């Protein structure tokens, strides 16, 4: 039974590598946000206060700053993952959507 559980856990962890952004069906800022960000920031952008994840509407960052934060690999000390493989167009769509919430 332990062997089966170990195999199951390994199979789950094998899917935890970096997002290669092979998802052409995601074309809008909302779709991209829901795929990459909503797991922590919620679909509504409300964040998770008790976990220290800010609501999107509470940010004072510009669209350019948000776009940079999404793709920047300099998130040392931050719980937020970055997506350095994401292209500029996708990160700009996410930033625009975040500011619209």
BELSULFEN-V799237 format. One record per backbone hydrogen bond with DSSP energy under -0.5 kcal/mol. NH is the residue of the N-H (numbers start at 1). CO is the residue of the C=O. E is the energy in kcal/mol with one decimal. If there is no record, write none. Layout:
[[NH | CO | E] [NH | CO | E]]
This chain:
[[5 | 1 | -2.3] [6 | 2 | -2.7] [7 | 3 | -2.4] [8 | 4 | -2.1] [9 | 5 | -2.4] [10 | 6 | -2.4] [11 | 7 | -2.2] [12 | 8 | -2.1] [13 | 9 | -2.6] [14 | 10 | -1.6] [15 | 12 | -1.3] [16 | 13 | -1.9] [23 | 21 | -0.9] [26 | 23 | -1.9] [27 | 25 | -0.9] [32 | 28 | -2.5] [33 | 29 | -2.7] [34 | 30 | -2.7] [35 | 31 | -1.9] [36 | 32 | -2.7] [37 | 33 | -3.0] [38 | 33 | -2.0] [40 | 37 | -1.6] [41 | 37 | -2.7] [42 | 38 | -1.7] [45 | 42 | -1.3] [47 | 41 | -2.4] [48 | 53 | -1.4] [51 | 48 | -1.5] [52 | 49 | -1.6] [53 | 48 | -1.9] [54 | 52 | -0.7] [56 | 45 | -2.5] [57 | 45 | -0.6] [58 | 55 | -1.0] [59 | 56 | -1.4] [66 | 62 | -2.5] [67 | 63 | -2.6] [68 | 64 | -2.2] [69 | 65 | -2.5] [70 | 66 | -2.3] [71 | 67 | -1.5] [72 | 68 | -2.5] [78 | 75 | -2.2] [83 | 70 | -2.9] [86 | 83 | -2.0] [91 | 87 | -2.1] [92 | 88 | -2.2] [93 | 89 | -1.9] [94 | 90 | -2.2] [95 | 91 | -2.4] [96 | 92 | -2.4] [97 | 93 | -2.2] [98 | 94 | -2.8] [99 | 95 | -2.2] [100 | 96 | -1.0] [100 | 97 | -0.6] [101 | 97 | -0.8] [101 | 98 | -1.0]]
